[in-house]
Amino acid sequence: MKCEILAPAGGEQSAYAALNSGADAIYLGLTQFSARAGAENFDLAALGRVTEYAHVLGAKVYVALNTLVKEGEAQAFFSAALSAWNAGADAILLQDLFLGKRLNRAYPQMVLHLSTQAGCCNEYGARLAKEYGFSRAVLARETPLAEIERISKIIQTEVFVQGALCSCFSGQCYFSSFAGNNSGNRGRCKQPCRKKYSIDRKGFEEYAYALSPSDLSVGERVAELLAAGAFSFKIEGRMRRPEYVASAVAYYRALIDGKKAEAEKSRLARAYNRGDYTQGLAFGQKKDFLSREVQGHIGERVGTLSLRKGKYFCESAFRARQGDCFKVLRGGKEAGGGAFASAEKDGFYLRSSAPLKAGDEVRVTTDTAAGEIALSFTKKRKISLDLSFEGGKAPVISCGTFIHTAQTVCGEAINAPLKEADICACFLKTDGLPFAVSFGEVHVNNAFLPKSALNGIRRDFYEKLIAHLAPARSPLAERQIAAEQVVCAQGNKRAVLGSDYRIADGDVFIYRPCDYAHISAPPQDGREFFLYLPPLFTQEDERVIGQAIALFDGIYCEGSYGIELAQKYGKPLFAGAGFNLTNAYAVNGVKEAGAKYYVLSKELTNAEQRALAGEGAFALCAGGIKLMDLCYCPFGGSCGCCDKREYYRMTDEEDRQFLLRRYRLSGNFCRFEVYNCASLAAYNGRTSLFIDTAGEKNASALPAAAHSPDRVKSLVRRATAGHADKSLL
């Protein structure tokens, strides 16, 4: 079955490293709207160079414009997408379904891929993406194998196979946003999930990297993904070095080609390896999912430390050399680092300022030889040239069906005629172009050309050949995509999200069960009741809650899959904060799709929310601020000794306490939510109020119904205004 190895390109060096290592496609970001704003990224000139090179090799280039787009940025976004397409991009990757729908209407020729940030994880989301004009869905990293198989029958799928994993469900992380005003959804994640935390559960009280996943490496299980129908195998790493990119591509190229890959696997582990890898959640959570003891690159084990001649020595078959670096572990925790000092027949000495001990584990994290091997890979397109140089005639060079006649006429030789060997030697010089040149018929008869003229003919030929093999796309003419506005309306309702019907407050109650297998019918007290559905929603989840949906007035969904699910069950939709509604196109789009109510993005300021406050709009104004959805157990699935509390406290090294909420839906493990260390108290003065009661047992700590910012703030303890007055970059 045909498939694709898709590699990251944070900059041009990584792009060429990926292509030379055998990648079928690369993905990269522009200087705007890239979810990796910290990467080198590309301007249009660099995009043109890389695209031309890739197309000569038969590879593709996808441009990621996958951040959330705010009101006022939409026209710049549409222009960036068109510019990238006209520069030769083979697809545009974006997060906002509704912007994609508008792009597809304006430019139906443009190929659109739905970013993993959109959280597609089931057949409902896949059908919606296809309906809106997307040809491929990059699946959420948490999508189980069974769902991958179902989705792959609906739309072409792209799945992650290697690289860093986000702790939170794709596109639903607000930790960096509220912890430091750097939004991951805007490409500026500061990775607070990689810091140390203690949790108030026995055995987890010590500070550890409690939320830091190991790096993903599905390895040989890529065959199972292929059998499930996945088409594109994605390597994460736009922030990593070219050596890593090349090593990862070479590893998966070998696996997919059915070759032994031990050497490639070793080089990859030495290029970057967090936590000795995990196979990820597609295959079910394993105990290796989190890297609790070591956060960064731990490389590959090469030996054990001893003391020899008063120096640190590692007995090892590894041939270390100058420039190699090491990480030293003791009891699984980092004890220090070291660098190569000198070699012996049976190992090497390393120097370190850390107090290391005999018996410590030595792991190589920079293997200069492996890096050189990775960057030495080359991929060439084989071409055969026919050459005709005859005195008094213009040279003719042919490559397959492409025939080029030079503008210069050969002189007739008097003393020094051109030789076949000289002409061939000239055309073997490809000036960095990815060609492996051979020759068919070479005809030379009494011809003379100065060396400079011959070189000029060669350069002109290759320029024309490139244009033939990788022709520039006929540019799409810019079409005006009409600006949209939301018909604003004053909100006068109050929605409460909670796990206890006894919180008898508000007009709308969104019921979020602690255990979805035991859902009781809501009371008949005049309120509207919606059932809360989390961002990861599988067929197995639907089996658990399908019948319970009938008990409620509607469903509240944290993902766009809710549009199709609500239609299936004939229930009104409350589009949750997980829809990430940040512009008028998205708000109007979700209303057009049938949503009765919607929650605006909690990353918007009060002023930005007011501009999008249409009929049915809500804004989170008080209570808990959910920062992360964890689709795994942070306790490693230690069910036998679990105290099964609903809430835990997670404390960082600055003594800030974050709420950790546990709930059960389906599967072998519970899921968790992380809440901010301070409650929210912010009201924009126009939308209906949305209140999350996480951690509250009754309504006494919640704001009164009066729509007053002062009233809201006065009744919420340890409150923050969030992004009420702070616009995100």
Secondary structure, 3 states (H helix, E strand, C coil): CCCEEEEECCCHHHHHHHHHCCCCEEEEEECCCCCCCCCCCECHHHHHHHHHHHHHCCCEEEEECCCCCCCCCHHHHHHHHHHHHHCCCCEEEECCHHHHHHHHHHCCCCCEEECHHHCCCCHHHHHHHHHCCCCEEECCCCCCHHHHHHHHCCCEEEEEEEECCCCCCCCCCCHHHHHHCCCHHHCCCCCHHHCCEEECCCCCCCCECCCCECCEECHHHHHHHHHCCCCEEEECCCCCCHHHHHHHHHHHHHHHCCCCCHHHHHHHHHHCCECCCECCHHHCCCCCCECCCCCCECCEEEEEEEEECCEEEEECCCCCCCCCEEEEEECCEEEEEEEEEEEECCEEEEECCCCCCCCCEEEEEECHHHHHHHHCCCCCEEEEEEEEEECCCCCEEEECCEEEECCCCCEECCCCCCCHHHHHHHHCCCCCCCEEEEEEEEEEECEECCHHHHHHHHHHHHHHHHHHHCCCCCCCCCCCCCCCCCCECCCCCEEEEECCCCCCCCCEEEECCCECCCCCCCCCCCCEEEEEECCCCCHHHHHHHCHHHHHCCEEEECCCHHHHHHHHHCCCEEECHHHCCCCHHHHHHHHHCCEEEEECCCCCCHHHHHCCCECCEEEEEEECCEEEEECCCCCCCCHHHCCCCCEEEEEECCCCEEEEEEEECCCCCCEEEEECCCEEECCCCCCEEEEECCCCCCHHHCCCCCCCHHHHHHCCCCEECCCCCCCCC
